[in-house]
Amino acid sequence: MLVRVSIGNLAPRIIVRENGSPVFFGVLNSASYRKGEKRLGALGGAAELTEFGREYLENNFGAHDFEGLDARFVVDDAHLETIFEIFSLRDPEFFEIDPTRETLEELTKEKIAGFGTILSPEDVAETKVIYTKTVRQKQGAGTSAREKEGTPTRRIFHLFDLVVPETVLT
């Protein structure tokens, strides 16, 4: 059976540096908001494959239907465990394992549904992105707006915390 695989780098929490307390954090999805829906999502998104990573998936597992450079593709589910093992290793030879660039761009450049940006470039200079863990989505727990009819999606998420000074959040 064919499955769609999606490998994500997400930052669902902010850690306040001064007191160390975590705050779960979501960003209003602008596209959904324009359609009249209020949908929150974690910062980040699909990891970006390297050229080597894409060729490796194509040549060794017959992966196809890639979505640009994103680590989203279709493969036979017989290869799913091996692919998840490879991506759990977080090897930069295969994909972008550090979401700092993309996450900080989302915070400073993307306007959120007419509300402006989340942080200023000065605030971002004091923000750190730290890897916490890797999790797999449970089978049958589809939650993505990108879910495609007839092709189940299996996901693996690399989770990160944003560590910011308390002054940035006030």
N, C-alpha and C positions, 0 to 999 in steps of 0.2 A: 504494500500500500504506500502511496506517496504521501509525504508530510512536508509541510512548510516549516523550516527551522528559522528561528530568529534569535540572534545573540545581541543582548543589550548591555549597555553601561548606564546605570541609573544612580542618581543621588537623591534618595527620598528623605534624608534627614539633614538637619543643620545642627551642629554642635556649637554651643556658645563657649568660646575659649575660656572666658573668665570663670565660669562656674561648672563647665563640663556637662551641663544638662542637654539632652537631645530634644529637638523639636521636629516633629514630622512636618514635611514641607511639600506642597504641591503648587503647580503653576496652572493657571487657567489656560486651557487650550483655545487659542485664538480662532482656529477654523471652526471648532464646535460652537464657540460663542457667537460667531457670525450667523450660524444656523439656528440660534435661539436656545442652544443647549449649554449648560454649565458643566464642563467636564474638567476635572483636575488630573494632572499627571505629574510624575516625578521628572526632575530635570534629567537631561540626557536623552538617549535613544539608542538606535542600532549602532553597534560597533562597526567600524570601517575595516573591511578586509584589506590585506596587503595583496599585491599582485601574486606573490608566492602562495598566499593562503587560498585565493580564488582558484588558481591553477591546481593546487593540491586537491581541493574539494572536487573540481571537475574531473581530474584524471583518476583519482582513487575511489570516488564514491558516485560518480555520474551526476553530481549536483548541477542544477540548471535553474532557469527562471530567477536569476539574481536581480535584485533591485538596486541598480547602480553599483556603487562601491560598498553598500551596506551589507552586513553579515546577515542577510535574509535570502533564503534560497529554498528550492524544493529538492528532496532526495528520497530515496526508498527508505522506509522506516527500519529496514534490516541494518542500516548503517548508523542509526540514531545514537546508540550507546557509545560507539567509538567516536563519533563526532562530538558528543557532549564531553567525553573524556578529554579529547584534544582541546576543546575550548575552555574546559575547567582549569587547564594548566596555565592559562593566561600568557601564552607565548607571543611576544611582539613580532615574531617572524610571520605569524598567521593573521593577526588583527591588532587594531589599535586598543591597547589595554589600559591606557591612561586617558580618561575622558576630560581632563582638565581644560583643554582648549575648547572643546564643544560646550561644556558646561558653563565656563566663564563667558563664552560668547552669548549663550542664552540669557545669562544674567544681565549683560550690559548692552546687548544690541537688539534683541527681539522685543518689540513693543507688545505688551500683553493686552489684547482686546481693548485698545484705546486708553489704557491706564499708564502707559509709558514703560520704561525699563525697570527692572527690579533693583539693580545696584548700579552705582556709578563706577567708572573705571578705577577711581581711587579706592573705593571699598573693596573691589575685587583683588586689588594688589595685596590686601591683607587676608585673603581667603585661601584656604588650602583644601585640596581634594584628596581624601585618604580612602584607600581600598579597605572594605570591611569583610565581605564574604561573597561567595557565589552560591546562587540558589537556582533550582530547576522549578519550572512551573509544573504543578500537578497535572497529570493527563486529564483531559476533559474540562479544564478550568479556563476556557477561552475568555479573555477580557479585552482583547484589542479591537479597536475600531477598524483595523486593517485585516481582520479575519476574512479569509476568502472562502466563498461557498464551495462546499464539497471537498476541500483540502484542509484537514486538521492542522493546527499550528502547535508546535512544541517550542518552548522558549527556555533559555538559560539567561539569567541576569547576574551581572557582576555589580554588586552594590557598593556605593561609596558614601562617605559622609562629607559634607562641607563643613569645615571648621572656620568659624568667623569670630572676630572680636565682638563683644557685646555692643559696642558703640555702633557697629554696622547695622544692627537690628533695631535700633531705637530711632 
